[in-house]
Amino acid sequence: MEKQLVLQFELLPENLQQEVLDYIEFLVKKYVNSRQTKKETAISVKKLDPFAHSTPIQCDMTEDLTHVKPFAHVKNSAEYAKELREKAWERR
């Protein structure tokens, strides 16, 4: 069977021979050496502590907001959510 494959390969034009070789190389890398290539391409990244690299947000709360009722204008929450989605996707 190998001899038949080699004979068929030799009958192909040169540009197709190169494509066949490239495809065989792709398959070998993907299936035969998949464990080796995963180990070779693994990147070690040091995890950072988010608390060491962040700062708390400081806001001046001088305004009295006890009378503010967010979304008080919304009568039908399902319809409001639908409108927001449509606006987000610019369907209107």
N, C-alpha and C positions, 0 to 999 in steps of 0.2 A: 504494500500500500504506500509506503514511503517513496518508493521509486516512481509510482504513478503520480504522486503529488509533485515530486521534483520535476518530472517530465511536463506536467501541466503548467507548472510554474514557469519553466523555461520557455514555453510557447507564448506566454503573455508578453505584451509590449513592455518596454523598460519602465514607462511611467506607472503602469499597473503593478509591475513587480515591486516597485518602491512602496506603493500604497498597501500592497499585501504585507510587505515586511513591517511597515509602520503599524498596521492593524495587529499583526502577531505580537509585536513588541508591546502594544497597548494591552492586549489580553494577558500576556505574561505578567506585566506589572500589576494589573488589576486583580487577577485571580491566583496566580502562582506565588508571587512574592508580596501578597497583600499584607501579611503580618510583618515582614521585614520592613517594607516601606512605611508602614504606620509607625514602627519604632524609630526609623530613621528621621521621619518628618515631625516627630513629636517635639513640641516646643514647651519648655518649662517656663512658666511665668509665676513670679512671686505674687501671692495674693496680698493686697493692701488692706489695712484696717480702716474701714470707712470713718470711724470715729477719730482716728488720728489725722485724717486728711479732710475734715469738714469743719465748718464753723456754724454755730447756731445763728438763726436769723433774728436780727434785732429790729423791732418795729416800735415806733412811738405811737402808743394808743391814747392820744389825747382826746379824740372825738368819741362822743357817746353814741354807740351803735345798738343800744338796746331796743330802739323802736324799728330797726330795719328788719323786714321780713323777706328773706330771699325767696324768689319764685312765687311770690304772692299773686302775681298776674296770671299764673298758670291755672287753668280751670280743668283741663283734661291732660293728664300726664302722658298718656299713650300718644295722643295727637302731637303734643309738644315734642316728645322724643322723636317721632317720625319726622317732624319738621326740621329738627336739628340734624338728623342723619341726612336728609335731603339737601340741606344747605351745605353740609360738610362735603358731600359728594358732588355738589353743584349740579343737581338734577333739575333744578327749577330754572 
